[in-house]
Amino acid sequence: MHLDEPSWLPLAATEWVSLLSGGSLYLLAIGLVLACFLSWLTNLITLPGNWICVLLIGLYAWLGPQSGRLSISLVTLGVTFAIAFVGEVIEFVASAAGAKNAGASTKSTIYSIFGSIVGAVVGGIVGVPIPVVGQIFAAIIFGGLGAALGAMYGEWTDGRAWRDNWNVGQAAFWGKLFGTIGKFSVGLLIVLTVVVAVCV
């Protein structure tokens, strides 16, 4: 396959595009799908996996094939951007609403976010003995536990009673759990969109 070199690309990018032909284009497309899949998994440890996917898709749309079956259009980029945005809204609403509805302070909410990051990373490590499934499950659960402990610690430093701390902790746990599952599920649509875009 021969690619026309878009005049709007910088010289380095134009040279890169001209080198892509035949099997290398398929390898590039497969690389994009794999990179998006791995980025999607990082949502479990509270990294912006969906946005990393969108960035990778944008780079591919800019530097990759501009036409043909393996190309990615700006429409696809826009769709994946919208999906990533919806995922963020779901996570934010679920996480914030959980602790706030139980009366958590702003400080407790911040501690909850920090705790969820630490918990998710620890969960990913703990789940290693059970490949893939164990790590996913552990990262989600430990992320929720970290959010709960962070929120409870924030409330404890404000001098609230243990019963109130427990209620806030439970709300933070369920909010983080549902938020992560929602964002993770929505992120899968990005990966599937990329697969469809390079295959059709």
PyMOL commands that set and color helices and strands:
alter all, ss='L'
color gray80, all
select helices_A, chain A and resi 11-19+23-45+49-63+74-101+106-126+133-157+162-199
alter helices_A, ss='H'
color red, helices_A
deselect
rebuild
show_as cartoon
